[in-house]
């Protein structure tokens, strides 16, 4: 079963992490870089054979871009264009046949899904000043690596590498600016020195994040190489127990997914049996399927996070009580993910580091547009293109934007309406509201994931037709009627002032 092969690949980072923490801690930095390059390339060769040269080529070209073009906008554009076009072109077919990673604003890690060899459609958004040369390589890979079954292709880790190298180029560019003109976040990640080829390679091939992430910055990697990512300066990090907890949690979700996937599958959504079921059954199955299908992502991210914690990369300072935090590489807030009744809560708890990456390097750098909604839409468009060139990705992230807009309007309506505020504050009714919210939340999430996981027009359209496009219809109706409902339930400010 593919999920076990994947789990084996990801968990192989634990022996590498043990060796590094016990034999290489605070050794010469070049030894750390060499070790990461060797282990990362070994993982790449073990999984992809000689196709590991794709990542190696991109790393070498990225280093040349930094050295030859320096801290310039040209270097950022060139990096973005080359990495993303290549990824999107290559993943067009790979992702089409392999469902694994990512959903949500900002989401990563292109997955594994089967599909057909349809001609790629779509394009690259030129509205973002960060667009540049790493798109070419990725798009080429999308196109040429497709199969008709679930498998692991070299384009999977290349999704992660693409974001990593684009982020490096932008941080290197920021490092040449006066700190006064940078935001606190930009100052934190700005690369001041000139990275060597060995350093860039070690950063790119770090075994704990090479396959599926998480994303981390060059500055954090440099701290790791210097032995500074520890809760006890000068000593190895006390991270064994935190790492074990994340690994155990990953194993727990692996068991749940393995058991559930015997009864819940993508293929059933397009089967004749599903189409013949009553409407309520089709919706209920979609709700449960959407919940279960994401557990494979949860499993992989928790396992790889444990590797990062074990070696020290997960260290994130200390809390107010002086307790060490090990969430720097966390891709999941499991409790929030399992309990939130809100779609925005799922986004905040799922694929966290990729979300942070897209927010930092795409969304916030579109501030010059002066329109938050437009910036969010372009950010989601970037995510769709990053995943691949199929219509399903565009539909999925378009649904995400619609759901977030409607959800925020409803939350604001409840908050501003005295009637609704009173109703929702009744203690005895809260459990009922919570269950209804959760059901609605996971139903619309499953509805959106149909397009993401099936991604070709004929498949997701077949499923949406069988349920009468209720997700799209409901959201567009709410967008139209919510302003009128607000007029009815929210008193005007003038009336409120008179009442006071």
URMOMO-V802619 format. One record per residue. N is the residue number from 1. RES is the residue in three letters. OMEGA is omega in degrees with one decimal (none if undefined). Layout:
n = (N	N)
res = (RES	RES)
omega = (OMEGA	OMEGA)
//
This chain:
n = (1	2	3	4	5	6	7	8	9	10	11	12	13	14	15	16	17	18	19	20	21	22	23	24	25	26	27	28	29	30	31	32	33	34	35	36	37	38	39	40	41	42	43	44	45	46	47	48	49	50	51	52	53	54	55	56	57	58	59	60	61	62	63	64	65	66	67	68	69	70	71	72	73	74	75	76	77	78	79	80	81	82	83	84	85	86	87	88	89	90	91	92	93	94	95	96	97	98	99	100	101	102	103	104	105	106	107	108	109	110	111	112	113	114	115	116	117	118	119	120	121	122	123	124	125	126	127	128	129	130	131	132	133	134	135	136	137	138	139	140	141	142	143	144	145	146	147	148	149	150	151	152	153	154	155	156	157	158	159	160	161	162	163	164	165	166	167	168	169	170	171	172	173	174	175	176	177	178	179	180	181	182	183	184	185	186	187	188	189	190	191	192	193	194	195	196	197	198	199	200	201	202	203	204	205	206	207	208	209	210	211	212	213	214	215	216	217	218	219	220	221	222	223	224	225	226	227	228	229	230	231	232	233	234	235	236	237	238	239	240	241	242	243	244	245	246	247	248	249	250	251	252	253	254	255	256	257	258	259	260	261	262	263	264	265	266	267	268	269	270	271	272	273	274	275	276	277	278	279	280	281	282	283	284	285	286	287	288	289	290	291	292	293	294	295	296	297	298	299	300	301	302	303	304	305	306	307	308	309	310	311	312	313	314	315	316	317	318	319	320	321	322	323	324	325	326	327	328	329	330	331	332	333	334	335	336	337	338	339	340	341	342	343	344	345	346	347	348	349	350	351	352	353	354	355	356	357	358	359	360	361	362	363	364	365	366	367	368	369	370	371	372	373	374	375	376	377	378	379	380	381	382	383	384	385	386	387	388	389	390	391	392	393	394	395	396	397	398	399	400	401	402	403	404	405	406	407	408	409	410	411	412	413	414	415	416	417	418	419	420	421	422	423	424	425	426	427	428	429	430	431	432	433	434	435	436	437	438	439	440	441	442	443	444	445	446	447	448	449	450	451	452	453	454	455	456	457	458	459	460	461	462	463	464	465	466	467	468	469	470	471	472	473	474	475	476	477	478	479	480	481	482	483	484	485	486	487	488	489	490	491	492	493	494	495	496	497	498	499	500)
res = (UNK	UNK	UNK	UNK	UNK	UNK	UNK	UNK	UNK	UNK	UNK	UNK	UNK	UNK	UNK	UNK	UNK	UNK	UNK	UNK	UNK	UNK	UNK	UNK	UNK	UNK	UNK	UNK	UNK	UNK	UNK	UNK	UNK	UNK	UNK	UNK	UNK	UNK	UNK	UNK	UNK	UNK	UNK	UNK	UNK	UNK	UNK	UNK	UNK	UNK	UNK	UNK	UNK	UNK	UNK	UNK	UNK	UNK	UNK	UNK	UNK	UNK	UNK	UNK	UNK	UNK	UNK	UNK	UNK	UNK	UNK	UNK	UNK	UNK	UNK	UNK	UNK	UNK	UNK	UNK	UNK	UNK	UNK	UNK	UNK	UNK	UNK	UNK	UNK	UNK	UNK	UNK	UNK	UNK	UNK	UNK	UNK	UNK	UNK	UNK	UNK	UNK	UNK	UNK	UNK	UNK	UNK	UNK	UNK	UNK	UNK	UNK	UNK	UNK	UNK	UNK	UNK	UNK	UNK	UNK	UNK	UNK	UNK	UNK	UNK	UNK	UNK	UNK	UNK	UNK	UNK	UNK	UNK	UNK	UNK	UNK	UNK	UNK	UNK	UNK	UNK	UNK	UNK	UNK	UNK	UNK	UNK	UNK	UNK	UNK	UNK	UNK	UNK	UNK	UNK	UNK	UNK	UNK	UNK	UNK	UNK	UNK	UNK	UNK	UNK	UNK	UNK	UNK	UNK	UNK	UNK	UNK	UNK	UNK	UNK	UNK	UNK	UNK	UNK	UNK	UNK	UNK	UNK	UNK	UNK	UNK	UNK	UNK	UNK	UNK	UNK	UNK	UNK	UNK	UNK	UNK	UNK	UNK	UNK	UNK	UNK	UNK	UNK	UNK	UNK	UNK	UNK	UNK	UNK	UNK	UNK	UNK	UNK	UNK	UNK	UNK	UNK	UNK	UNK	UNK	UNK	UNK	UNK	UNK	UNK	UNK	UNK	UNK	UNK	UNK	UNK	UNK	UNK	UNK	UNK	UNK	UNK	UNK	UNK	UNK	UNK	UNK	UNK	UNK	UNK	UNK	UNK	UNK	UNK	UNK	UNK	UNK	UNK	UNK	UNK	UNK	UNK	UNK	UNK	UNK	UNK	UNK	UNK	UNK	UNK	UNK	UNK	UNK	UNK	UNK	UNK	UNK	UNK	UNK	UNK	UNK	UNK	UNK	UNK	UNK	UNK	UNK	UNK	UNK	UNK	UNK	UNK	UNK	UNK	UNK	UNK	UNK	UNK	UNK	UNK	UNK	UNK	UNK	UNK	UNK	UNK	UNK	UNK	UNK	UNK	UNK	UNK	UNK	UNK	UNK	UNK	UNK	UNK	UNK	UNK	UNK	UNK	UNK	UNK	UNK	UNK	UNK	UNK	UNK	UNK	UNK	UNK	UNK	UNK	UNK	UNK	UNK	UNK	UNK	UNK	UNK	UNK	UNK	UNK	UNK	UNK	UNK	UNK	UNK	UNK	UNK	UNK	UNK	UNK	UNK	UNK	UNK	UNK	UNK	UNK	UNK	UNK	UNK	UNK	UNK	UNK	UNK	UNK	UNK	UNK	UNK	UNK	UNK	UNK	UNK	UNK	UNK	UNK	UNK	UNK	UNK	UNK	UNK	UNK	UNK	UNK	UNK	UNK	UNK	UNK	UNK	UNK	UNK	UNK	UNK	UNK	UNK	UNK	UNK	UNK	UNK	UNK	UNK	UNK	UNK	UNK	UNK	UNK	UNK	UNK	UNK	UNK	UNK	UNK	UNK	UNK	UNK	UNK	UNK	UNK	UNK	UNK	UNK	UNK	UNK	UNK	UNK	UNK	UNK	UNK	UNK	UNK	UNK	UNK	UNK	UNK	UNK	UNK	UNK	UNK	UNK	UNK	UNK	UNK	UNK	UNK	UNK	UNK	UNK	UNK	UNK	UNK	UNK	UNK	UNK	UNK	UNK	UNK	UNK	UNK	UNK	UNK	UNK	UNK	UNK	UNK	UNK	UNK	UNK	UNK	UNK	UNK	UNK	UNK	UNK	UNK	UNK	UNK	UNK	UNK	UNK	UNK	UNK	UNK	UNK	UNK	UNK	UNK	UNK	UNK	UNK	UNK	UNK	UNK	UNK	UNK	UNK	UNK	UNK	UNK	UNK	UNK	UNK	UNK	UNK)
omega = (-173.5	-176.3	178.1	175.7	179.2	-179.1	178.8	-179.6	-176.1	-178.5	178.4	178.5	-178.0	176.0	176.4	-179.8	176.8	-179.2	-177.3	-176.2	-177.2	-176.9	-176.7	-178.1	-179.9	169.5	178.8	-175.0	-178.6	176.6	177.3	-179.5	179.5	-179.6	-179.9	177.7	-178.2	-178.0	179.3	177.8	177.7	176.7	-179.8	-178.9	179.8	-176.3	-169.6	-179.3	-176.4	177.4	175.4	-177.3	178.3	179.7	-179.4	178.6	-179.3	178.1	-180.0	178.7	178.3	178.4	178.8	177.8	-179.6	-176.8	-173.8	-177.6	175.6	-177.6	-175.7	174.9	178.4	179.1	179.6	178.6	-178.4	178.1	-176.7	-175.6	-177.2	-175.8	-173.3	-179.8	177.8	-177.5	-175.7	-179.5	-178.6	-175.4	178.8	-178.8	-179.7	-178.0	179.6	-178.5	-179.0	-173.0	171.1	-164.5	160.9	169.5	172.1	-179.0	-105.6	-177.7	-171.2	155.0	-179.0	-171.7	-175.3	177.9	179.3	-179.0	-179.3	-177.9	178.3	-178.8	-177.8	177.2	-179.5	-177.9	-176.8	177.4	179.3	-179.8	-177.7	-179.0	179.1	-178.3	-179.9	-158.7	-176.2	174.7	-175.5	-174.9	-176.9	179.3	177.8	179.7	178.1	-171.7	-168.9	-170.4	-174.0	171.0	-178.5	179.8	178.9	179.2	178.1	179.7	-178.7	179.3	179.2	176.9	-179.6	172.8	-179.7	-178.5	-179.7	178.5	-178.0	-177.3	174.7	178.0	178.1	-179.7	-179.7	178.1	177.5	176.0	178.1	-179.4	178.6	-179.0	172.5	-178.5	-179.0	-178.3	179.1	174.1	177.2	179.3	179.0	177.0	-179.1	-174.2	-178.6	179.2	-174.9	-179.5	178.3	-177.7	175.4	178.0	179.8	-179.6	178.1	179.6	178.2	176.9	-176.6	-172.2	179.1	-169.6	-176.8	-175.9	-174.3	-172.2	-174.5	-176.6	12.9	174.0	173.5	-173.4	176.0	-179.1	176.8	178.4	178.5	175.9	178.0	-179.2	179.6	179.8	-176.5	-179.2	-178.7	179.4	177.7	-177.1	178.2	180.0	177.9	-179.6	176.2	-170.2	-176.9	-178.2	176.8	179.0	-179.9	179.4	-179.4	176.7	-180.0	178.7	176.3	177.4	178.8	179.9	175.2	178.9	179.9	-178.4	-178.7	179.5	-174.9	-176.1	174.6	-176.6	-177.1	-178.8	176.2	-173.6	-177.2	-179.1	-178.2	-177.9	177.8	-180.0	178.2	-177.7	-177.5	-179.8	176.9	-178.2	-177.8	179.4	-179.6	178.7	-179.5	178.8	179.7	178.2	-178.3	178.5	-179.7	178.4	-175.2	-172.4	-177.9	-177.5	177.2	175.2	179.9	179.7	-176.9	-177.7	178.4	-179.7	-179.2	176.4	177.9	176.9	-179.5	178.6	-177.2	-177.7	177.3	-177.0	179.8	-178.3	-175.6	179.1	-178.8	178.9	-176.3	-179.9	179.1	179.1	-178.9	176.0	-177.4	-174.3	-178.3	-179.0	-178.3	174.3	-178.2	163.9	-167.0	-177.7	177.7	-179.7	-176.1	-172.8	-175.7	175.3	-174.7	176.1	177.7	176.0	176.2	178.4	-178.5	-174.8	-170.7	178.3	-169.0	-175.7	175.4	174.4	-179.8	179.8	-177.6	177.2	-175.9	-170.8	-179.7	-172.5	-175.6	179.8	171.9	-178.5	-178.1	178.8	178.2	-179.1	-175.8	-179.0	178.0	178.0	178.9	179.7	179.1	177.1	178.3	175.9	175.6	179.6	179.7	179.7	179.3	178.7	-177.9	-173.2	-177.8	-177.7	-178.3	179.3	178.2	179.6	-178.6	-176.4	171.7	176.7	179.2	179.7	-179.7	-178.6	-179.9	179.7	-178.4	-178.9	179.7	178.4	179.2	178.9	178.9	178.2	179.6	-178.9	-175.2	-178.3	178.2	-178.3	-178.2	177.8	178.3	-178.4	-177.2	179.4	177.6	-172.3	-174.9	-178.4	-174.8	178.5	179.3	178.6	-178.1	180.0	178.9	177.2	-179.5	179.7	179.2	-179.4	-177.2	176.1	-179.7	175.1	176.6	177.8	179.8	-177.4	176.7	179.9	-178.0	-174.8	178.4	172.2	176.1	-172.5	-174.1	-176.9	-176.9	177.5	178.2	-179.6	-179.2	177.5	-177.5	178.5	171.1	177.9	-173.6	-179.7	178.9	-178.2	-178.7	-177.2	-179.6	176.0	179.5	177.6	-178.8	-171.7	-177.2	177.5	-179.7	176.0	179.4	178.8	-178.6	-170.7	-178.5	-179.8	175.3	-177.1	-178.5	179.4	178.6	-179.9	178.8	179.9	177.6	none)
//
